[in-house]
Amino acid sequence: MIVSDYKIERDEKDEIKIFRPFEEIKNIDNIVKIEGPNSIGKSTLLHILAYGCYGLEQKTLPESLQDKLNNLFDSKRNKITYKIVITNQDKSLKLTLGKSDPKAHPTLIEEINGKKNALSVETFQRKYNLIYDIPNDPIQRLKQVSYEIKESQSTYGSNVEELKQCIGNLIADIIKNKSPEEREKIKQGILSLEKENEKLQKVNIELNEKHDALEKAYALAQYNRAAEELHKFEAIRKELGGQKKAVFKKTTKLIEYRQTLKTMVDETDVRFSSLLPILKVLFKDDADAKSEHSKLKSIDLNEILYEFKIDKKLLPILRFFEDKLFILSEKDKGKKDIEYDFYVKLADFLNYYKNSNIKIPGAKTSIFEILRELNSKIEMEKEKNIYITNLNTAKTLVNQLITDVSEIDGLVAKMSSDEIKDLGSGIDESAMVSAEKNVAIWEKEYKKSSVFYEEKGKPDEEIIAKLSKTILRKYMSYTPNDMHKEIETIESKIASNNAQIGANEIRIREDRNEINDLESKKTPKYYDKYDKLNKWHDISRGLETKLRHTFQGYISELTVPRKVKKQFTPEQEKYYENVYKYIGNRINYILYQDEELKVIKIDLLNKVITVKKKGKEKEKELTFDDISTGQSQSIYFRNKLNVPKSDKRIIIALFDEMAMMDKRSMQPILEKIRSLYKEKRLLIGILVKFNEKINVEGLGK
C-alpha cells in the first residue's frame, strides 16, 4: 500500500496557488497503473517519490528528470511539504518519506518488523534500487545499460579484490609459519651463530691477554725512554741556566710575555690534542682531509715557545677543516634524533602486532622480518648519534683554535719586535731555545707516560722478561711506536669481534622467538595447497585488473559517439559480443509486425538487433529504426526491469509518459512487474500514461 499526501504552494507572481493530490492516488496499491489527463498531478507524485528516495543523488537518473525535480523543489517558486508511507505485502517493511517544512531537509525512515532507522543516501542506495525514467528515444538510450554494467564490473572487481586479499593472507600465513625444512634451517642457523660467538669470544680472550701484556711492555719502555730523555735535556738546561737567568733579570716584560705565551700554548695544545683523534674518525674516508690531518699532526705547538713564530700551515689547515665541518654539519642537520626516535617508536609499535597476520601494503616481508631490520637499523643510528656529537665537538674546537692562533700570533708579534729582541742579545739563544724546547717536550711525555705506567700497575723489568718468553716473544724487538700501533690494531679487532657477537646475539634471540612462536601455532589449514593458492592469487589479480581497468575502458567506449567506425582488438570484439548478448537476454523477446521474436543480441554500436523466430534456427537482423515507438519503449523498460538476480537491492520502479505503448507492448512490462513483486524483489511499481479519463488500476491480479 502507498499512502500519500502533499501540498505545493506555487508563487505565480499574481497569486499563490495550492496543489494537492487527487483523491484517486492518495491510497494506491504497490504495483499500479495510473491514467489520466494532463496537469492533474500524475507526474508530480512520481517526482515527489523520486525526490524522497534521493533521486537527485542518483547518477543514472536522466538529465531531463533531474531538471524536473530541481524545478519542482525550487524553494523560490514552490513551497512543498509531503508525507508518503509505503508498506510491503506482508507489512514487515515500511518506508516513510517526509518533508514537514518547506525549508527542512527530506527524511526517509525505514521500519523493519517495528524497528525504525533513518536512512542516509549511501545506505538507501546500498539497499534499494530506484528506477525512474521516461521513454525519450528509448532504443538509443539502451546504451545507458553500459553504466549498469560498469557499476557491476566495479562491484565484481571489488569482490575479486577481497578474494585476492583473502588468498594473499592465506599465503602470508603459510609463509610466516614456514615449512619443517625452513624451521630446521633456522635452528641450524642458531647453532651456527652460537658456535661463531664461542669462537669469537675465545679469540677475544687471547687478544685481551696479548693487549694487556703489550700495554705493560709499552708503558715500561715509554716511561724509561721519557725519563732518560728528560734527564738528559734537564742537564743541558741546567748548564745554560746562568745565561737564562741573566736574560730574565734584564727585563720583567720578556718574562711576563713568555709566561703568558706558555700558558696560551699549553691551553691551545690541550684543545689541539683533543681535536686530532676526532678529525681522524670524522674524515677517515676523505683523502684530502686525511692529507691535511697528517700535516696538522706534524705541527708542534711547543716550537712557538722557542722560535716565537707560528707554523704558516696551521691557520690554513684549521680554515680547511672549518669549511669541511660546516658542510658535514649542514648535510646532517637535524638527523641526530629524528631518525633514531622514528625507528625506536616504529619498532615499539610493530612489536605489538608482530604475532598477527596483518600484512603491510607494499611490503614484501612479514612484520617479524621488518622488526629484525629495524633493530639492526637502531644499532646503526646509535653510532650516528655518536658521529653527530663528535661533529659538534670538532666544530667547537676548531673555532676556538682559530681564535687561539690569532691571539698567540698577536703576542708573538709583540715579542718579535726590535725592542724585545734587543733585550736578549748577548746570549746563546739557539742553545737555550733547543734546551727549553726539548725539556718541555719530554716533561709532557714523562707526565703522560707516568700516568699510563701507574695505570698498568708499574710493571718492572722482571715481569716483562717473563712475558717476553711467552706471549710477547715476537714483540720484544719492537720500538715503543711499533708497540703502540700493534695495540691499536688489537683494540680494533676486539671491537669488531664484539660488534659481530652483539649482532649474532640479536639474530639468535629473534630466531629463537620466531621458532617458539611458530611451534606454538597450528599448521595453517591450507598448508598443502600453497602452490595452488599462488596460482589462484595470480588468477584473481589478473581478473581484478580485467574487471576494474580493462573492461571498464571497453564499456566506456560504447557511450562515445563516432562518425567513423573504430578498429577494436580481438579481445575487445569478444567482450562487446558478450555485452550485446547480455542485453539481448535482458530483453528476451520483442513484438515485430504482430510476431513474437526471440532476441539474440543487441549491437549498440552498429544499432542492430539480432533475432530469430520461434522454432527457427536462422537469425534475422533488424535495425533500431525498424522498431516501432511503442515496441522500442517496451524494449527499453524491460531492459530497465531486468535487473540481475545477483543485485539484491529492492526495486522501486517509476515509469512516466508511456502513452505511446499499446496494450500488447505494455503486456511484457506488466508481467515483469508482477513477477518481481511476487518474488519480493520489487517494493513499488507505478506506470503513468495519458488518458482523457482518470483510471487507477492495481496490477496485482
C-alpha positions in Angstrom: 0.0 0.0 0.0 1.1 3.5 -0.8 -0.5 6.3 1.2 0.5 9.8 0.0 -0.3 13.4 0.7 1.5 16.6 -0.3 1.0 20.3 -0.5 2.6 22.6 -3.1 2.3 26.4 -2.7 3.3 27.9 -6.0 4.1 31.6 -6.3 2.8 32.7 -9.8 3.5 36.4 -9.0 -0.1 37.5 -9.3 -1.3 34.8 -7.0 -0.3 31.8 -4.8 -1.8 28.5 -6.0 -2.2 25.4 -3.8 -1.8 21.9 -5.3 -2.8 18.6 -3.6 -3.0 15.0 -4.9 -6.3 14.0 -6.4 -8.3 11.5 -4.3 -7.8 8.5 -6.5 -4.0 8.4 -5.9 -3.9 9.1 -2.1 -4.2 5.4 -1.4 -3.0 3.1 -4.1 -1.6 -0.5 -4.5 2.2 -1.1 -4.5 2.0 -2.0 -8.2 -0.4 0.2 -10.1 -1.1 1.8 -13.5 -2.3 5.5 -13.3 -4.0 7.0 -16.3 -5.5 10.5 -16.6 -5.5 13.8 -18.4 -2.6 16.3 -18.2 -1.9 18.6 -15.2 -3.8 16.5 -12.6 -0.6 15.5 -10.6 0.3 12.1 -12.0 3.9 13.1 -12.7 4.1 15.2 -9.6 3.5 12.1 -7.5 6.4 10.3 -9.2 8.6 13.4 -8.9 8.0 13.6 -5.1 8.5 9.8 -4.7 11.8 10.0 -6.6 12.9 13.1 -4.7 12.1 11.5 -1.4 14.2 8.4 -2.4 17.2 10.6 -3.0 16.7 10.6 -6.8 18.8 13.8 -7.2 21.8 11.9 -5.7 21.4 9.1 -8.3 24.0 9.2 -11.2 21.8 7.2 -13.6 18.8 9.5 -13.3 18.1 11.0 -16.8 19.1 14.7 -17.0 15.6 15.7 -18.1 14.2 14.2 -14.9 16.9 15.9 -12.8 15.8 19.2 -14.3 12.1 18.5 -13.4 13.0 17.6 -9.8 15.1 20.7 -9.4 12.4 22.9 -10.9 9.7 21.4 -8.7 11.7 21.8 -5.5 12.9 25.3 -6.3 12.3 27.0 -3.0 12.0 30.4 -4.6 8.9 29.3 -6.5 7.5 26.3 -4.7 7.0 25.6 -1.0 6.5 21.8 -0.7 5.6 19.6 2.2 4.8 15.9 1.8 4.4 12.6 3.6 4.3 9.2 1.8 4.1 5.9 3.5 5.0 2.7 1.6 4.2 -0.7 3.1 5.2 -4.1 1.6 2.9 -7.1 1.0 3.3 -8.7 4.5 3.7 -5.3 6.3 7.1 -6.3 7.5 8.7 -3.3 5.8 7.6 0.3 5.8 9.2 3.3 4.2 8.2 6.8 5.4 9.2 9.7 3.1 8.6 13.1 4.7 9.2 16.9 4.4 7.3 18.6 7.2 8.6 22.1 6.5 9.5 23.6 3.0 12.9 24.6 4.4 13.6 21.3 6.1 15.7 18.5 4.6 13.8 15.4 3.4 13.7 12.4 5.8 13.5 8.7 4.9 12.6 6.3 7.7 12.9 2.5 7.2 10.9 0.4 9.6 11.6 -3.4 9.6 9.4 -5.5 11.9 8.8 -2.5 14.1 12.4 -1.3 14.3 13.0 2.2 12.8 16.2 3.6 11.2 16.8 6.8 9.4 18.5 6.0 6.0 21.3 8.1 4.6 21.8 8.5 0.9 24.6 5.9 0.9 22.6 3.4 3.0 19.4 3.8 0.8 21.4 3.3 -2.4 23.0 0.2 -0.9 19.6 -1.4 0.0 17.3 0.0 -2.7 17.4 0.4 -6.5 15.4 3.4 -7.7 14.5 3.1 -11.4 12.8 6.3 -12.5 12.6 7.0 -16.2 10.6 8.4 -19.2 10.9 6.7 -22.6 12.6 9.5 -24.6 14.4 8.0 -27.6 14.3 4.6 -25.8 16.2 2.4 -28.2 19.1 4.9 -28.4 19.2 5.1 -24.6 19.8 1.4 -24.4 23.4 2.5 -24.2 22.7 3.6 -20.7 22.9 -0.1 -19.7 26.6 0.3 -20.1 26.6 2.4 -16.8 24.9 -0.5 -15.0 27.5 -2.9 -16.5 30.2 -0.6 -15.4 28.9 -0.5 -11.8 28.5 -4.3 -11.8 32.1 -4.7 -13.1 33.3 -2.4 -10.4 31.3 -4.4 -7.7 32.6 -7.7 -9.0 36.1 -6.2 -9.2 35.9 -5.3 -5.5 34.7 -8.8 -4.7 37.6 -10.3 -6.6 40.0 -8.0 -4.8 38.6 -9.2 -1.5 39.1 -12.8 -2.7 42.7 -11.9 -3.8 43.4 -10.4 -0.4 42.0 -13.4 1.4 44.1 -15.7 -0.7 47.1 -13.4 -0.1 46.5 -13.6 3.7 46.5 -17.4 3.5 49.7 -17.4 1.5 51.3 -15.0 4.0 50.2 -17.2 6.9 51.8 -20.2 5.3 55.0 -18.3 4.5 55.1 -17.0 8.1 54.6 -20.4 9.6 57.4 -21.8 7.3 57.9 -25.4 6.3 59.6 -28.0 8.6 62.6 -27.7 6.4 62.7 -24.0 6.8 62.3 -24.3 10.6 65.1 -26.8 10.8 67.2 -24.4 8.7 66.6 -21.6 11.2 67.5 -23.9 14.1 70.8 -24.9 12.4 71.4 -21.2 11.8 71.1 -20.5 15.5 73.6 -23.3 16.3 76.0 -21.9 13.7 75.8 -18.4 15.2 76.3 -19.8 18.7 79.4 -21.6 17.6 80.7 -18.5 15.8 80.2 -16.4 19.0 82.0 -19.0 21.1 84.9 -18.9 18.6 85.0 -15.1 18.6 84.9 -15.0 22.5 87.9 -17.3 22.6 89.7 -15.1 20.1 88.9 -12.0 22.2 90.3 -13.7 25.4 93.6 -14.3 23.6 93.6 -10.8 22.1 92.9 -9.2 25.5 95.7 -11.2 27.1 98.1 -10.1 24.4 96.8 -6.5 24.6 97.4 -6.3 28.4 100.9 -7.7 28.1 101.7 -5.3 25.2 100.4 -2.3 27.2 102.6 -3.2 30.1 105.7 -3.6 27.9 104.8 -0.3 26.1 104.2 1.5 29.4 107.6 0.5 30.8 109.5 1.2 27.6 107.9 4.6 27.1 108.3 5.5 30.8 112.0 4.6 30.7 112.6 6.5 27.5 110.9 9.6 28.7 112.8 9.6 31.9 116.1 9.2 30.1 115.4 12.0 27.6 114.1 14.3 30.3 117.2 13.8 32.5 119.5 14.5 29.5 117.8 17.7 28.5 117.4 18.9 32.1 121.2 18.6 32.4 121.7 20.8 29.3 119.2 23.3 30.6 121.0 23.4 34.0 124.3 24.2 32.2 122.6 27.0 30.3 120.8 28.2 33.4 123.1 31.1 34.2 122.6 32.6 30.8 118.9 32.2 31.0 118.7 33.8 34.5 120.8 36.8 33.3 118.4 37.4 30.5 115.3 37.1 32.6 116.8 39.6 35.1 117.2 42.2 32.4 113.6 42.6 31.8 110.4 41.6 33.6 108.5 42.3 30.4 110.1 39.5 28.5 109.4 37.0 31.3 105.8 38.1 31.5 105.4 37.6 27.8 106.9 34.2 27.9 104.8 33.1 30.8 101.7 34.3 29.1 102.8 32.7 25.9 103.5 29.3 27.6 100.0 29.4 29.3 98.3 30.2 26.0 100.3 27.5 24.1 99.6 24.9 26.8 95.8 25.6 26.7 95.9 25.6 22.9 97.8 22.3 22.9 95.1 20.6 25.0 92.5 21.6 22.5 94.8 20.7 19.7 95.4 17.2 21.1 91.6 16.7 21.7 90.8 17.7 18.1 93.2 15.3 16.2 91.6 12.0 17.1 88.1 13.3 16.4 89.1 14.6 12.9 90.7 11.2 12.2 87.4 9.5 12.8 85.2 12.0 11.0 87.2 12.1 7.9 88.5 8.5 7.7 87.2 8.1 4.1 88.1 11.6 2.8 91.5 11.5 1.1 92.0 15.3 1.1 91.1 15.6 4.8 93.4 12.8 5.7 96.3 14.6 3.9 95.5 17.8 5.8 95.2 15.8 9.0 98.7 14.4 8.6 100.1 18.0 8.1 98.2 19.2 11.2 99.5 16.3 13.3 103.1 17.1 12.3 102.8 20.6 13.7 104.4 21.0 17.2 102.9 24.0 19.0 105.7 24.0 21.6 108.0 25.4 18.8 106.2 28.7 19.4 107.8 29.0 22.8 111.3 28.9 21.4 111.1 30.3 17.9 108.5 32.9 18.6 106.6 32.2 15.4 103.6 30.1 14.4 103.8 27.5 11.7 102.4 29.0 8.5 100.5 25.8 7.7 98.4 25.9 10.9 95.8 28.5 10.2 95.0 27.5 6.6 94.6 23.9 7.8 92.2 25.0 10.5 90.3 27.0 8.0 90.1 24.0 5.7 88.6 21.8 8.5 86.3 24.7 9.5 84.8 24.5 5.9 84.7 20.7 5.9 82.9 20.6 9.2 80.4 23.2 8.1 79.5 21.1 5.1 79.1 17.9 7.2 77.0 19.9 9.7 74.6 21.1 7.0 74.4 17.7 5.5 73.4 16.0 8.7 71.4 18.9 10.2 68.6 17.7 12.3 69.5 14.0 11.9 70.7 13.4 15.4 67.5 12.4 17.0 64.7 12.2 14.4 65.6 9.0 12.5 66.7 7.2 15.7 63.4 8.2 17.5 61.4 7.2 14.5 62.9 3.7 14.3 62.6 3.1 18.0 58.9 4.3 18.1 58.1 2.3 14.9 59.7 -0.8 16.4 57.7 -0.4 19.7 54.5 -0.1 17.6 55.2 -3.1 15.4 56.2 -5.3 18.4 52.5 -5.1 19.5 51.4 -6.7 16.2 54.4 -9.0 15.4 52.3 -12.1 16.1 49.4 -11.0 14.0 48.6 -11.9 10.4 48.5 -8.3 9.3 50.3 -7.7 6.0 51.6 -4.1 5.4 50.6 -2.9 1.9 53.6 -2.7 -0.5 55.8 -4.7 1.9 57.2 -8.0 0.7 58.2 -9.2 4.1 56.4 -10.0 7.3 56.1 -7.7 10.3 58.5 -10.0 12.2 61.2 -9.6 9.5 60.6 -5.9 9.3 61.3 -5.7 13.1 64.6 -7.6 12.6 65.7 -5.0 10.1 64.6 -2.1 12.4 66.6 -3.5 15.3 69.7 -3.5 13.2 68.9 0.0 12.0 68.5 1.2 15.6 72.0 -0.1 16.4 73.4 1.9 13.4 71.5 5.0 14.5 73.3 4.9 17.9 76.6 5.1 16.1 75.2 8.0 14.0 74.4 9.9 17.3 78.0 9.5 18.4 79.0 10.8 15.0 76.9 14.0 15.4 78.3 14.6 18.9 81.9 14.3 17.5 81.0 16.6 14.7 79.7 19.3 17.1 82.8 18.9 19.4 85.1 19.2 16.4 83.4 22.4 15.2 83.8 24.0 18.7 87.4 23.0 19.0 88.3 24.3 15.5 86.6 27.6 16.1 88.4 28.0 19.5 91.8 27.1 17.9 91.4 29.7 15.2 90.8 32.3 17.9 93.7 30.9 20.0 96.1 31.1 17.0 95.1 34.7 16.3 95.7 35.7 19.9 99.1 33.8 20.0 100.1 35.4 16.7 99.4 38.9 18.3 101.5 38.1 21.3 104.4 36.6 19.2 104.4 39.8 17.1 105.0 41.8 20.2 107.8 39.5 21.4 109.4 39.7 17.9 109.7 43.5 18.0 113.1 45.1 17.9 112.8 46.3 21.4 112.2 42.9 22.9 114.8 41.2 20.6 117.5 43.6 21.9 116.7 42.5 25.5 118.0 39.0 24.7 121.2 39.9 22.8 124.5 38.7 24.0 123.3 35.1 24.9 123.4 31.8 23.0 119.7 32.0 22.2 119.6 29.0 19.9 121.1 26.6 22.5 118.7 27.9 25.1 115.7 27.6 22.7 116.7 24.0 21.9 117.1 23.1 25.6 113.9 24.6 26.6 112.1 23.1 23.8 113.3 19.5 24.5 112.7 19.8 28.2 109.1 20.9 27.6 108.5 18.1 25.2 109.9 15.4 27.5 108.3 16.9 30.6 105.0 16.5 28.9 105.8 13.0 27.6 107.1 12.0 31.1 103.9 13.1 32.8 101.8 11.3 30.2 103.9 8.1 30.4 103.9 8.2 34.2 100.2 8.2 34.4 99.9 5.3 31.9 102.7 3.4 33.7 100.8 3.7 37.0 97.6 2.6 35.4 99.3 -0.6 34.2 100.5 -1.4 37.8 104.1 -0.1 37.4 105.4 -3.2 35.6 109.1 -3.8 36.2 111.8 -5.5 34.0 111.3 -8.9 35.7 107.6 -9.0 34.7 108.3 -8.0 31.1 111.2 -10.6 30.9 108.8 -13.4 31.9 106.2 -12.2 29.3 108.9 -12.0 26.6 109.4 -15.7 26.8 105.7 -16.4 26.1 103.1 -14.0 24.8 105.5 -11.1 24.0 108.1 -13.2 22.3 107.6 -11.7 18.8 107.3 -8.1 20.1 110.5 -7.6 22.0 112.3 -6.1 19.0 109.5 -3.6 18.6 110.1 0.1 19.3 107.5 1.9 21.6 105.9 3.4 18.5 105.6 -0.1 16.9 104.1 -1.4 20.1 101.6 1.4 20.2 100.4 0.6 16.6 100.1 -3.0 17.4 98.0 -2.2 20.5 95.6 -0.1 18.3 95.3 -2.9 15.8 94.4 -5.4 18.6 91.8 -3.0 20.0 90.2 -2.6 16.6 90.0 -6.4 16.2 88.4 -6.8 19.7 85.8 -4.1 18.9 85.0 -5.7 15.6 84.6 -9.1 17.2 82.3 -7.6 20.0 80.1 -5.9 17.4 79.8 -9.2 15.5 79.0 -11.1 18.7 76.3 -8.5 19.5 74.7 -8.7 16.1 74.7 -12.5 16.3 73.1 -12.4 19.7 70.3 -10.2 18.4 69.8 -12.6 15.4 69.8 -15.7 17.8 67.2 -14.1 20.1 65.0 -13.2 17.2 65.3 -16.6 15.5 64.5 -18.4 18.8 61.5 -16.2 19.4 60.3 -17.0 15.8 60.8 -20.7 16.3 59.0 -20.7 19.7 56.2 -18.7 18.1 55.9 -21.0 15.1 55.9 -24.2 17.2 53.2 -22.8 19.4 50.8 -22.4 16.4 48.9 -25.0 14.4 49.9 -25.7 10.9 47.9 -23.4 8.5 44.7 -25.0 7.2 45.7 -24.8 3.5 49.4 -25.5 4.1 49.4 -28.3 1.5 47.7 -26.1 -1.1 50.4 -23.4 -1.2 51.2 -23.8 -4.9 47.5 -23.8 -5.9 46.9 -20.7 -3.7 49.7 -18.9 -5.5 48.1 -19.9 -8.8 44.7 -18.7 -7.7 46.2 -15.5 -6.4 47.7 -14.7 -9.8 44.4 -15.6 -11.5 42.4 -13.3 -9.1 44.9 -10.5 -9.6 44.5 -10.8 -13.4 40.7 -11.0 -13.1 40.6 -7.9 -10.9 42.7 -6.0 -13.4 40.3 -7.0 -16.2 37.2 -6.1 -14.2 38.4 -2.8 -12.7 40.5 -1.4 -15.5 40.5 -3.2 -18.9 36.7 -3.9 -19.1 35.9 -0.5 -17.6 37.7 1.1 -20.5 35.9 -1.2 -23.0 32.4 -0.4 -21.7 33.2 3.3 -21.7 33.8 3.1 -25.5 30.1 2.2 -26.0 28.9 5.6 -24.9 31.3 7.6 -27.1 29.5 8.8 -30.4 31.6 8.2 -33.5 31.2 9.0 -37.2 33.9 6.7 -38.2 34.0 3.0 -37.2 36.8 2.3 -34.8 39.0 -0.8 -35.1 38.9 -2.9 -31.9 41.2 -5.6 -30.6 40.0 -9.3 -30.8 39.6 -9.3 -27.1 37.5 -6.1 -27.2 35.4 -7.5 -30.0 34.7 -10.7 -28.0 33.9 -8.5 -24.9 31.3 -6.4 -26.9 29.8 -9.6 -28.4 29.1 -10.9 -24.9 27.7 -7.5 -23.8 25.3 -7.5 -26.8 24.1 -11.0 -25.9 23.7 -10.0 -22.2 21.4 -7.0 -23.2 19.6 -9.4 -25.6 18.9 -11.8 -22.7 17.6 -9.0 -20.6 15.1 -8.0 -23.3 14.3 -11.7 -24.1 11.8 -11.1 -26.9 10.2 -8.3 -28.9 7.0 -8.0 -31.0 7.6 -7.1 -34.6 4.8 -6.9 -37.2 2.5 -8.9 -34.9 5.1 -11.7 -34.5 7.0 -12.5 -31.3 10.8 -12.8 -31.9 13.5 -14.1 -29.6 16.2 -11.5 -29.1 19.7 -13.0 -29.5 21.8 -9.8 -29.1 21.6 -6.0 -29.4 24.6 -4.4 -31.1 24.7 -0.9 -29.6 27.5 0.4 -31.8 26.0 -0.7 -35.2 22.4 -0.3 -33.9 21.4 -3.8 -35.0 19.1 -6.2 -33.2 19.7 -9.9 -34.0 16.5 -12.0 -33.5 15.1 -15.4 -34.6 11.6 -16.7 -34.9 10.3 -19.4 -32.6 11.3 -22.8 -33.7 13.7 -21.4 -36.3 17.5 -21.6 -36.2 18.1 -18.9 -38.9 18.8 -15.5 -37.4 17.3 -12.2 -38.6 18.7 -8.7 -38.2 16.6 -5.6 -37.5 17.9 -2.0 -37.2 16.9 0.3 -34.4 14.8 2.3 -36.9 12.8 -0.8 -37.8 11.3 -0.9 -34.3 8.0 1.0 -33.6 7.9 3.7 -30.9 5.7 1.6 -28.6 7.8 -1.5 -29.0 11.0 0.5 -28.5 9.6 1.8 -25.2 8.6 -1.7 -24.2 12.2 -2.9 -25.0 13.7 -0.1 -23.1 11.5 -0.5 -19.9 12.0 -4.3 -19.9 15.7 -3.7 -20.0 15.5 -1.4 -17.0 13.4 -4.0 -15.1 15.6 -7.0 -16.0 17.9 -6.4 -13.1 20.3 -9.4 -12.5 19.4 -11.6 -9.5 22.8 -11.0 -8.1 21.7 -7.4 -7.4 19.9 -8.0 -4.0 18.6 -4.4 -3.8 14.8 -3.9 -3.5 13.5 -2.2 -6.7 11.4 1.0 -6.7 10.2 1.4 -10.3 8.6 4.6 -11.5 7.8 4.9 -15.3 6.2 8.0 -16.8 4.9 9.1 -20.2 4.0 5.6 -21.5 1.2 6.9 -23.8 2.8 5.5 -27.0 2.6 1.9 -25.7 -0.5 -0.1 -26.7 -1.9 -3.0 -24.7 0.3 -5.6 -26.4 3.6 -3.7 -26.0 2.6 -2.9 -22.4 1.8 -6.5 -21.5 5.5 -7.7 -21.1 6.1 -4.7 -18.7 3.1 -5.7 -16.6 4.2 -9.3 -16.5 7.7 -8.4 -15.4 6.4 -6.0 -12.7 4.0 -8.7 -11.3 6.9 -11.3 -11.4 9.3 -9.1 -9.5 6.6 -8.1 -7.0 5.7 -11.8 -6.4 9.4 -12.6 -5.9 9.5 -9.7 -3.3 12.3 -8.1 -5.3 10.1 -5.1 -6.1 8.5 -2.8 -3.5 6.5 -0.5 -5.7 5.9 -0.3 -9.5 4.0 2.7 -10.8 3.2 3.1 -14.5 1.8 6.5 -15.7 0.3 7.3 -19.1 -2.0 9.9 -20.6 -5.8 9.2 -20.9 -8.7 11.6 -21.2 -10.3 9.8 -18.2 -8.8 9.1 -14.8 -8.2 5.4 -14.2 -6.2 4.0 -11.3 -5.7 0.2 -11.8 -3.9 -2.1 -9.4 -1.7 -4.7 -11.2 -1.7 -7.3 -8.5 -4.3 -9.5 -10.2 
